[in-house]
Amino acid sequence: MLIDSHCHLDFSDFHHDRATLLHQAFDAGIRRIVIPSIARKHWHRTLQLIGENCGVRLYPALGMHPFFMALHQESDLAVLDRLLSLKAGQIVAVGEVGLDFAKAKNNKEAQLALFEAQLQLAKKHQLPVILHVVKAHDQTLKLLKQYPEITGIVHAYSGSLNQAEQYIKQGFLIGIGGAITWPTANKKRVLFSQLPLESLALETDAPDMAPDGLKGQRNTPSQVAVVAQALATCRGEPLEKIIQVTTNNVMNTLRLADICLLS
Ligand SMILES: [Zn+2]
């Protein structure tokens, strides 16, 4: 049983064939999908997806993504706070949140403030977080040290071995997606074979980050099976073990067994 721990199934890219894709995901062995949201206008749609669909259980996370700062308003934080209370027990995490300094010029301070405000909400509602971190791992780790009770998943991990070890020390899982299959990603494959399997999570980030061979095309949740196979190959471990352990990791870190899927 596979889990796609990061799939943007709420995106309009999937409006026309969501049910077909869920059937395909079921056939590929996927039984659970976590849907992080990126901005207030996505929250309602993401919450509507709660439940079991075509045999696949869908779990929502709510948050404000650092890459889309222009979409966010100060008042969204109060709405998020209210929704996290209203839907307590149904929402798996605050996410996707974090820091993206790749193209950030003058909004680093605003990103940091928004991220910290959402860490405070995660703490208040005792929820894990789903992190998006690009070129800002040291800043993120520094901030997380002030919230030792918070764990979660660092999605589409792009940092160093040392940074990964610091996340793991705080109880975070390292998210691995389609990039592990890209021919240029040798360094990533070496890194992912050095980390403890008990600290890894599989994901697609669909519709983005399609595996090698589908690059440039729309990614889909079924591809998490390809990510699992690639991880098994680069670690030299049986596929069954990779699936079993990474599924357990996500079940435990996001406490999926405790989530109520009735909307
Ligand atoms: Zn994402």
py3Dmol code that shows the C-alpha trace and the ligand (Angstrom):
import py3Dmol

protein = """\
ATOM      1  CA  MET A   1       0.000   0.000   0.000  1.00  0.00           C
ATOM      2  CA  LEU A   2       1.539   3.268  -1.158  1.00  0.00           C
ATOM      3  CA  ILE A   3       0.930   6.813   0.072  1.00  0.00           C
ATOM      4  CA  ASP A   4       1.472   9.871  -2.099  1.00  0.00           C
ATOM      5  CA  SER A   5       2.400  12.277   0.693  1.00  0.00           C
ATOM      6  CA  HIS A   6       2.242  15.378  -1.520  1.00  0.00           C
ATOM      7  CA  CYS A   7      -0.146  15.762  -4.444  1.00  0.00           C
ATOM      8  CA  HIS A   8      -1.971  18.922  -5.559  1.00  0.00           C
ATOM      9  CA  LEU A   9      -5.103  17.056  -6.537  1.00  0.00           C
ATOM     10  CA  ASP A  10      -7.182  20.197  -5.926  1.00  0.00           C
ATOM     11  CA  PHE A  11      -5.513  22.004  -8.881  1.00  0.00           C
ATOM     12  CA  SER A  12      -7.605  22.738 -11.953  1.00  0.00           C
ATOM     13  CA  ASP A  13      -5.160  20.537 -13.928  1.00  0.00           C
ATOM     14  CA  PHE A  14      -7.153  17.610 -12.525  1.00  0.00           C
ATOM     15  CA  HIS A  15     -10.713  18.907 -12.779  1.00  0.00           C
ATOM     16  CA  HIS A  16     -11.562  17.017 -15.967  1.00  0.00           C
ATOM     17  CA  ASP A  17     -10.238  13.569 -15.049  1.00  0.00           C
ATOM     18  CA  ARG A  18      -9.740  13.371 -11.257  1.00  0.00           C
ATOM     19  CA  ALA A  19     -11.816  10.172 -10.906  1.00  0.00           C
ATOM     20  CA  THR A  20      -9.947   8.446 -13.750  1.00  0.00           C
ATOM     21  CA  LEU A  21      -6.612   9.331 -12.147  1.00  0.00           C
ATOM     22  CA  LEU A  22      -7.774   8.014  -8.775  1.00  0.00           C
ATOM     23  CA  HIS A  23      -8.783   4.710 -10.389  1.00  0.00           C
ATOM     24  CA  GLN A  24      -5.341   4.515 -12.013  1.00  0.00           C
ATOM     25  CA  ALA A  25      -3.702   5.355  -8.669  1.00  0.00           C
ATOM     26  CA  PHE A  26      -5.691   2.582  -6.966  1.00  0.00           C
ATOM     27  CA  ASP A  27      -4.553   0.116  -9.645  1.00  0.00           C
ATOM     28  CA  ALA A  28      -0.937   1.230  -9.047  1.00  0.00           C
ATOM     29  CA  GLY A  29      -1.293   0.355  -5.333  1.00  0.00           C
ATOM     30  CA  ILE A  30      -1.888   3.851  -3.954  1.00  0.00           C
ATOM     31  CA  ARG A  31      -4.421   3.902  -1.102  1.00  0.00           C
ATOM     32  CA  ARG A  32      -3.819   7.314   0.463  1.00  0.00           C
ATOM     33  CA  ILE A  33      -3.053  10.783  -0.888  1.00  0.00           C
ATOM     34  CA  VAL A  34      -2.207  13.891   1.129  1.00  0.00           C
ATOM     35  CA  ILE A  35      -3.342  17.121  -0.547  1.00  0.00           C
ATOM     36  CA  PRO A  36      -1.487  20.213   0.645  1.00  0.00           C
ATOM     37  CA  SER A  37      -3.055  23.513  -0.397  1.00  0.00           C
ATOM     38  CA  ILE A  38      -1.255  26.664  -1.422  1.00  0.00           C
ATOM     39  CA  ALA A  39      -3.579  29.620  -0.668  1.00  0.00           C
ATOM     40  CA  ARG A  40      -6.900  30.629   0.847  1.00  0.00           C
ATOM     41  CA  LYS A  41      -8.798  30.304  -2.424  1.00  0.00           C
ATOM     42  CA  HIS A  42      -7.819  26.601  -2.549  1.00  0.00           C
ATOM     43  CA  TRP A  43      -8.868  25.697   1.012  1.00  0.00           C
ATOM     44  CA  HIS A  44     -12.560  25.190   0.340  1.00  0.00           C
ATOM     45  CA  ARG A  45     -11.886  23.022  -2.713  1.00  0.00           C
ATOM     46  CA  THR A  46      -9.303  20.968  -0.813  1.00  0.00           C
ATOM     47  CA  LEU A  47     -11.740  20.397   2.064  1.00  0.00           C
ATOM     48  CA  GLN A  48     -14.376  19.241  -0.428  1.00  0.00           C
ATOM     49  CA  LEU A  49     -12.021  16.438  -1.493  1.00  0.00           C
ATOM     50  CA  ILE A  50     -11.906  14.918   2.030  1.00  0.00           C
ATOM     51  CA  GLY A  51     -12.926  11.290   2.090  1.00  0.00           C
ATOM     52  CA  GLU A  52     -12.577   8.079   0.168  1.00  0.00           C
ATOM     53  CA  ASN A  53     -12.802   8.346  -3.608  1.00  0.00           C
ATOM     54  CA  CYS A  54     -12.407   5.358  -5.978  1.00  0.00           C
ATOM     55  CA  GLY A  55     -10.861   3.381  -3.081  1.00  0.00           C
ATOM     56  CA  VAL A  56      -8.235   6.053  -2.345  1.00  0.00           C
ATOM     57  CA  ARG A  57      -8.378   8.031   0.907  1.00  0.00           C
ATOM     58  CA  LEU A  58      -7.777  11.753   0.471  1.00  0.00           C
ATOM     59  CA  TYR A  59      -6.364  13.843   3.331  1.00  0.00           C
ATOM     60  CA  PRO A  60      -6.279  17.655   3.275  1.00  0.00           C
ATOM     61  CA  ALA A  61      -3.645  20.051   4.594  1.00  0.00           C
ATOM     62  CA  LEU A  62      -4.233  23.795   4.704  1.00  0.00           C
ATOM     63  CA  GLY A  63      -1.603  26.473   4.380  1.00  0.00           C
ATOM     64  CA  MET A  64      -0.099  29.423   2.537  1.00  0.00           C
ATOM     65  CA  HIS A  65       2.749  28.567   0.156  1.00  0.00           C
ATOM     66  CA  PRO A  66       5.829  30.842   0.197  1.00  0.00           C
ATOM     67  CA  PHE A  67       6.137  30.824  -3.596  1.00  0.00           C
ATOM     68  CA  PHE A  68       2.744  32.517  -3.946  1.00  0.00           C
ATOM     69  CA  MET A  69       3.159  35.488  -1.612  1.00  0.00           C
ATOM     70  CA  ALA A  70       1.079  37.728  -3.900  1.00  0.00           C
ATOM     71  CA  LEU A  71      -1.976  35.531  -3.250  1.00  0.00           C
ATOM     72  CA  HIS A  72      -1.890  35.943   0.539  1.00  0.00           C
ATOM     73  CA  GLN A  73      -3.448  38.566   2.800  1.00  0.00           C
ATOM     74  CA  GLU A  74      -2.829  39.217   6.462  1.00  0.00           C
ATOM     75  CA  SER A  75      -6.467  38.366   7.238  1.00  0.00           C
ATOM     76  CA  ASP A  76      -6.048  34.857   5.743  1.00  0.00           C
ATOM     77  CA  LEU A  77      -4.229  33.799   8.918  1.00  0.00           C
ATOM     78  CA  ALA A  78      -7.358  34.317  11.021  1.00  0.00           C
ATOM     79  CA  VAL A  79      -9.404  32.339   8.480  1.00  0.00           C
ATOM     80  CA  LEU A  80      -6.838  29.532   8.590  1.00  0.00           C
ATOM     81  CA  ASP A  81      -6.918  29.545  12.394  1.00  0.00           C
ATOM     82  CA  ARG A  82     -10.722  29.293  12.350  1.00  0.00           C
ATOM     83  CA  LEU A  83     -10.759  26.473   9.769  1.00  0.00           C
ATOM     84  CA  LEU A  84      -8.174  24.493  11.726  1.00  0.00           C
ATOM     85  CA  SER A  85     -10.510  24.684  14.745  1.00  0.00           C
ATOM     86  CA  LEU A  86     -13.690  24.010  12.784  1.00  0.00           C
ATOM     87  CA  LYS A  87     -12.236  21.016  10.949  1.00  0.00           C
ATOM     88  CA  ALA A  88     -10.124  19.681  13.826  1.00  0.00           C
ATOM     89  CA  GLY A  89      -9.591  15.948  13.412  1.00  0.00           C
ATOM     90  CA  GLN A  90     -10.059  16.138   9.635  1.00  0.00           C
ATOM     91  CA  ILE A  91      -7.030  18.218   8.624  1.00  0.00           C
ATOM     92  CA  VAL A  92      -3.702  16.366   8.691  1.00  0.00           C
ATOM     93  CA  ALA A  93      -1.241  19.247   8.661  1.00  0.00           C
ATOM     94  CA  VAL A  94      -0.531  22.917   8.172  1.00  0.00           C
ATOM     95  CA  GLY A  95       0.875  23.055   4.649  1.00  0.00           C
ATOM     96  CA  GLU A  96       2.261  23.738   2.380  1.00  0.00           C
ATOM     97  CA  VAL A  97       4.290  26.363   4.174  1.00  0.00           C
ATOM     98  CA  GLY A  98       7.935  27.359   4.349  1.00  0.00           C
ATOM     99  CA  LEU A  99      10.528  29.538   2.663  1.00  0.00           C
ATOM    100  CA  ASP A 100      11.427  29.833  -1.019  1.00  0.00           C
ATOM    101  CA  PHE A 101      14.437  32.100  -1.477  1.00  0.00           C
ATOM    102  CA  ALA A 102      15.298  30.924  -5.004  1.00  0.00           C
ATOM    103  CA  LYS A 103      13.759  33.936  -6.682  1.00  0.00           C
ATOM    104  CA  ALA A 104      12.871  36.009  -3.621  1.00  0.00           C
ATOM    105  CA  LYS A 105      14.355  39.485  -3.775  1.00  0.00           C
ATOM    106  CA  ASN A 106      12.450  41.754  -1.468  1.00  0.00           C
ATOM    107  CA  ASN A 107       9.950  39.476   0.246  1.00  0.00           C
ATOM    108  CA  LYS A 108      12.221  37.364   2.449  1.00  0.00           C
ATOM    109  CA  GLU A 109      11.085  39.156   5.591  1.00  0.00           C
ATOM    110  CA  ALA A 110       7.434  38.742   4.624  1.00  0.00           C
ATOM    111  CA  GLN A 111       7.994  35.037   3.937  1.00  0.00           C
ATOM    112  CA  LEU A 112       9.668  34.570   7.313  1.00  0.00           C
ATOM    113  CA  ALA A 113       6.825  36.336   9.114  1.00  0.00           C
ATOM    114  CA  LEU A 114       4.141  34.309   7.329  1.00  0.00           C
ATOM    115  CA  PHE A 115       6.021  31.057   7.941  1.00  0.00           C
ATOM    116  CA  GLU A 116       6.457  31.786  11.636  1.00  0.00           C
ATOM    117  CA  ALA A 117       2.787  32.733  11.997  1.00  0.00           C
ATOM    118  CA  GLN A 118       1.828  29.381  10.463  1.00  0.00           C
ATOM    119  CA  LEU A 119       4.268  27.507  12.727  1.00  0.00           C
ATOM    120  CA  GLN A 120       2.476  29.141  15.644  1.00  0.00           C
ATOM    121  CA  LEU A 121      -0.852  27.889  14.256  1.00  0.00           C
ATOM    122  CA  ALA A 122       0.591  24.379  13.896  1.00  0.00           C
ATOM    123  CA  LYS A 123       1.734  24.538  17.515  1.00  0.00           C
ATOM    124  CA  LYS A 124      -1.623  25.880  18.716  1.00  0.00           C
ATOM    125  CA  HIS A 125      -3.599  23.190  16.853  1.00  0.00           C
ATOM    126  CA  GLN A 126      -1.005  20.457  17.579  1.00  0.00           C
ATOM    127  CA  LEU A 127      -0.581  19.653  13.904  1.00  0.00           C
ATOM    128  CA  PRO A 128       2.449  18.609  11.869  1.00  0.00           C
ATOM    129  CA  VAL A 129       3.620  20.804   8.975  1.00  0.00           C
ATOM    130  CA  ILE A 130       4.310  20.110   5.299  1.00  0.00           C
ATOM    131  CA  LEU A 131       7.327  22.189   4.353  1.00  0.00           C
ATOM    132  CA  HIS A 132       8.369  23.701   1.027  1.00  0.00           C
ATOM    133  CA  VAL A 133      11.950  24.896   1.405  1.00  0.00           C
ATOM    134  CA  VAL A 134      14.137  26.113  -1.465  1.00  0.00           C
ATOM    135  CA  LYS A 135      17.536  27.711  -0.853  1.00  0.00           C
ATOM    136  CA  ALA A 136      16.528  28.469   2.738  1.00  0.00           C
ATOM    137  CA  HIS A 137      17.232  25.313   4.758  1.00  0.00           C
ATOM    138  CA  ASP A 138      19.485  26.993   7.339  1.00  0.00           C
ATOM    139  CA  GLN A 139      16.920  29.743   7.961  1.00  0.00           C
ATOM    140  CA  THR A 140      14.159  27.111   8.242  1.00  0.00           C
ATOM    141  CA  LEU A 141      16.120  24.917  10.652  1.00  0.00           C
ATOM    142  CA  LYS A 142      16.945  27.951  12.801  1.00  0.00           C
ATOM    143  CA  LEU A 143      13.263  28.837  13.057  1.00  0.00           C
ATOM    144  CA  LEU A 144      12.178  25.227  13.694  1.00  0.00           C
ATOM    145  CA  LYS A 145      14.513  25.035  16.701  1.00  0.00           C
ATOM    146  CA  GLN A 146      12.111  27.427  18.441  1.00  0.00           C
ATOM    147  CA  TYR A 147       9.298  24.896  17.868  1.00  0.00           C
ATOM    148  CA  PRO A 148      10.794  21.588  19.033  1.00  0.00           C
ATOM    149  CA  GLU A 149       7.320  20.028  19.336  1.00  0.00           C
ATOM    150  CA  ILE A 150       6.610  20.452  15.616  1.00  0.00           C
ATOM    151  CA  THR A 151       7.348  17.632  13.169  1.00  0.00           C
ATOM    152  CA  GLY A 152       6.213  16.924   9.619  1.00  0.00           C
ATOM    153  CA  ILE A 153       7.593  16.391   6.129  1.00  0.00           C
ATOM    154  CA  VAL A 154      10.170  18.457   4.203  1.00  0.00           C
ATOM    155  CA  HIS A 155       8.715  17.974   0.750  1.00  0.00           C
ATOM    156  CA  ALA A 156      10.841  17.533  -2.421  1.00  0.00           C
ATOM    157  CA  TYR A 157      14.001  17.704  -0.353  1.00  0.00           C
ATOM    158  CA  SER A 158      16.780  19.783  -1.890  1.00  0.00           C
ATOM    159  CA  GLY A 159      19.208  20.376   0.981  1.00  0.00           C
ATOM    160  CA  SER A 160      22.475  18.779   2.113  1.00  0.00           C
ATOM    161  CA  LEU A 161      23.101  15.620   4.135  1.00  0.00           C
ATOM    162  CA  ASN A 162      23.920  17.679   7.218  1.00  0.00           C
ATOM    163  CA  GLN A 163      20.712  19.696   6.908  1.00  0.00           C
ATOM    164  CA  ALA A 164      18.698  16.494   6.388  1.00  0.00           C
ATOM    165  CA  GLU A 165      20.180  15.081   9.589  1.00  0.00           C
ATOM    166  CA  GLN A 166      19.086  18.189  11.486  1.00  0.00           C
ATOM    167  CA  TYR A 167      15.506  17.862  10.168  1.00  0.00           C
ATOM    168  CA  ILE A 168      15.495  14.166  11.088  1.00  0.00           C
ATOM    169  CA  LYS A 169      16.748  14.985  14.592  1.00  0.00           C
ATOM    170  CA  GLN A 170      13.673  17.169  15.036  1.00  0.00           C
ATOM    171  CA  GLY A 171      11.427  14.303  13.865  1.00  0.00           C
ATOM    172  CA  PHE A 172      10.870  15.372  10.264  1.00  0.00           C
ATOM    173  CA  LEU A 173      10.574  13.043   7.289  1.00  0.00           C
ATOM    174  CA  ILE A 174      12.521  13.832   4.126  1.00  0.00           C
ATOM    175  CA  GLY A 175      10.194  13.918   1.094  1.00  0.00           C
ATOM    176  CA  ILE A 176      11.368  12.239  -2.121  1.00  0.00           C
ATOM    177  CA  GLY A 177       9.657  12.843  -5.452  1.00  0.00           C
ATOM    178  CA  GLY A 178      10.194  12.391  -9.183  1.00  0.00           C
ATOM    179  CA  ALA A 179      13.548  14.199  -9.095  1.00  0.00           C
ATOM    180  CA  ILE A 180      15.142  10.938  -7.878  1.00  0.00           C
ATOM    181  CA  THR A 181      14.634   9.540 -11.415  1.00  0.00           C
ATOM    182  CA  TRP A 182      16.170  12.465 -13.282  1.00  0.00           C
ATOM    183  CA  PRO A 183      19.494  11.608 -14.987  1.00  0.00           C
ATOM    184  CA  THR A 184      21.068  14.773 -13.554  1.00  0.00           C
ATOM    185  CA  ALA A 185      20.146  13.895  -9.957  1.00  0.00           C
ATOM    186  CA  ASN A 186      23.099  11.700  -8.988  1.00  0.00           C
ATOM    187  CA  LYS A 187      23.836  13.732  -5.877  1.00  0.00           C
ATOM    188  CA  LYS A 188      20.227  13.301  -4.737  1.00  0.00           C
ATOM    189  CA  ARG A 189      20.359   9.526  -5.252  1.00  0.00           C
ATOM    190  CA  VAL A 190      23.551   9.306  -3.172  1.00  0.00           C
ATOM    191  CA  LEU A 191      21.962  11.439  -0.426  1.00  0.00           C
ATOM    192  CA  PHE A 192      18.728   9.395  -0.361  1.00  0.00           C
ATOM    193  CA  SER A 193      20.710   6.159  -0.057  1.00  0.00           C
ATOM    194  CA  GLN A 194      22.609   7.563   2.966  1.00  0.00           C
ATOM    195  CA  LEU A 195      19.568   8.546   5.034  1.00  0.00           C
ATOM    196  CA  PRO A 196      17.700   6.105   7.327  1.00  0.00           C
ATOM    197  CA  LEU A 197      14.689   4.591   5.542  1.00  0.00           C
ATOM    198  CA  GLU A 198      12.680   5.310   8.722  1.00  0.00           C
ATOM    199  CA  SER A 199      12.996   9.028   7.915  1.00  0.00           C
ATOM    200  CA  LEU A 200      11.861   9.024   4.278  1.00  0.00           C
ATOM    201  CA  ALA A 201       8.495   9.768   2.638  1.00  0.00           C
ATOM    202  CA  LEU A 202       7.422   9.268  -0.982  1.00  0.00           C
ATOM    203  CA  GLU A 203       5.539  11.869  -2.991  1.00  0.00           C
ATOM    204  CA  THR A 204       4.757  13.060  -6.510  1.00  0.00           C
ATOM    205  CA  ASP A 205       4.085  16.822  -6.120  1.00  0.00           C
ATOM    206  CA  ALA A 206       1.698  16.246  -9.047  1.00  0.00           C
ATOM    207  CA  PRO A 207       1.016  18.005 -11.378  1.00  0.00           C
ATOM    208  CA  ASP A 208       4.682  19.109 -11.070  1.00  0.00           C
ATOM    209  CA  MET A 209       7.990  17.217 -10.850  1.00  0.00           C
ATOM    210  CA  ALA A 210       7.158  14.408 -13.275  1.00  0.00           C
ATOM    211  CA  PRO A 211       9.643  11.514 -13.304  1.00  0.00           C
ATOM    212  CA  ASP A 212      12.185  11.024 -16.071  1.00  0.00           C
ATOM    213  CA  GLY A 213      10.447  10.113 -19.321  1.00  0.00           C
ATOM    214  CA  LEU A 214       7.406  12.240 -18.480  1.00  0.00           C
ATOM    215  CA  LYS A 215       9.366  15.447 -17.902  1.00  0.00           C
ATOM    216  CA  GLY A 216       7.455  18.503 -19.032  1.00  0.00           C
ATOM    217  CA  GLN A 217       4.189  16.571 -18.883  1.00  0.00           C
ATOM    218  CA  ARG A 218       1.537  16.638 -16.198  1.00  0.00           C
ATOM    219  CA  ASN A 219       2.545  14.449 -13.263  1.00  0.00           C
ATOM    220  CA  THR A 220      -0.084  12.184 -11.625  1.00  0.00           C
ATOM    221  CA  PRO A 221      -0.354  10.386  -8.246  1.00  0.00           C
ATOM    222  CA  SER A 222       0.243   6.940  -9.848  1.00  0.00           C
ATOM    223  CA  GLN A 223       3.854   7.995 -10.399  1.00  0.00           C
ATOM    224  CA  VAL A 224       4.603   7.570  -6.691  1.00  0.00           C
ATOM    225  CA  ALA A 225       5.069   3.883  -7.610  1.00  0.00           C
ATOM    226  CA  VAL A 226       7.895   4.943  -9.963  1.00  0.00           C
ATOM    227  CA  VAL A 227       9.485   6.975  -7.150  1.00  0.00           C
ATOM    228  CA  ALA A 228       9.291   3.919  -4.839  1.00  0.00           C
ATOM    229  CA  GLN A 229      11.004   1.737  -7.452  1.00  0.00           C
ATOM    230  CA  ALA A 230      13.741   4.335  -8.042  1.00  0.00           C
ATOM    231  CA  LEU A 231      14.418   4.552  -4.289  1.00  0.00           C
ATOM    232  CA  ALA A 232      14.559   0.741  -4.026  1.00  0.00           C
ATOM    233  CA  THR A 233      17.073   0.645  -6.888  1.00  0.00           C
ATOM    234  CA  CYS A 234      19.351   3.369  -5.538  1.00  0.00           C
ATOM    235  CA  ARG A 235      19.334   1.916  -2.000  1.00  0.00           C
ATOM    236  CA  GLY A 236      19.648  -1.697  -3.178  1.00  0.00           C
ATOM    237  CA  GLU A 237      16.701  -2.683  -0.972  1.00  0.00           C
ATOM    238  CA  PRO A 238      13.552  -4.691  -1.784  1.00  0.00           C
ATOM    239  CA  LEU A 239      10.664  -2.632  -3.176  1.00  0.00           C
ATOM    240  CA  GLU A 240       8.293  -4.219  -0.646  1.00  0.00           C
ATOM    241  CA  LYS A 241      10.417  -2.966   2.251  1.00  0.00           C
ATOM    242  CA  ILE A 242      10.654   0.549   0.765  1.00  0.00           C
ATOM    243  CA  ILE A 243       6.870   0.705   0.415  1.00  0.00           C
ATOM    244  CA  GLN A 244       6.108  -0.739   3.832  1.00  0.00           C
ATOM    245  CA  VAL A 245       8.519   1.448   5.792  1.00  0.00           C
ATOM    246  CA  THR A 246       7.829   4.746   3.984  1.00  0.00           C
ATOM    247  CA  THR A 247       4.073   4.169   4.265  1.00  0.00           C
ATOM    248  CA  ASN A 248       4.433   3.574   8.010  1.00  0.00           C
ATOM    249  CA  ASN A 249       6.555   6.709   8.313  1.00  0.00           C
ATOM    250  CA  VAL A 250       3.845   8.914   6.794  1.00  0.00           C
ATOM    251  CA  MET A 251       1.038   7.153   8.710  1.00  0.00           C
ATOM    252  CA  ASN A 252       2.843   7.878  11.986  1.00  0.00           C
ATOM    253  CA  THR A 253       4.172  11.382  11.331  1.00  0.00           C
ATOM    254  CA  LEU A 254       0.860  12.703   9.970  1.00  0.00           C
ATOM    255  CA  ARG A 255      -1.110  10.479  12.392  1.00  0.00           C
ATOM    256  CA  LEU A 256      -3.348   9.379   9.515  1.00  0.00           C
ATOM    257  CA  ALA A 257      -5.035   6.630  11.532  1.00  0.00           C
ATOM    258  CA  ASP A 258      -6.572   9.335  13.765  1.00  0.00           C
ATOM    259  CA  ILE A 259      -7.993  11.418  10.923  1.00  0.00           C
ATOM    260  CA  CYS A 260     -11.746  11.410  10.411  1.00  0.00           C
ATOM    261  CA  LEU A 261     -12.574  11.297   6.708  1.00  0.00           C
ATOM    262  CA  LEU A 262     -16.286  12.049   6.956  1.00  0.00           C
ATOM    263  CA  SER A 263     -16.929  15.531   5.604  1.00  0.00           C
TER     264      SER A 263
END
"""
ligand_1 = """\
1
ZN
Zn 3.636 21.233 -3.465
"""
view = py3Dmol.view(width=600, height=400)
view.addModel(protein, "pdb")
view.setStyle({"model": 0}, {"cartoon": {"style": "trace"}})
view.addModel(ligand_1, "xyz")
view.setStyle({"model": 1}, {"stick": {}})
view.zoomTo()
view.show()
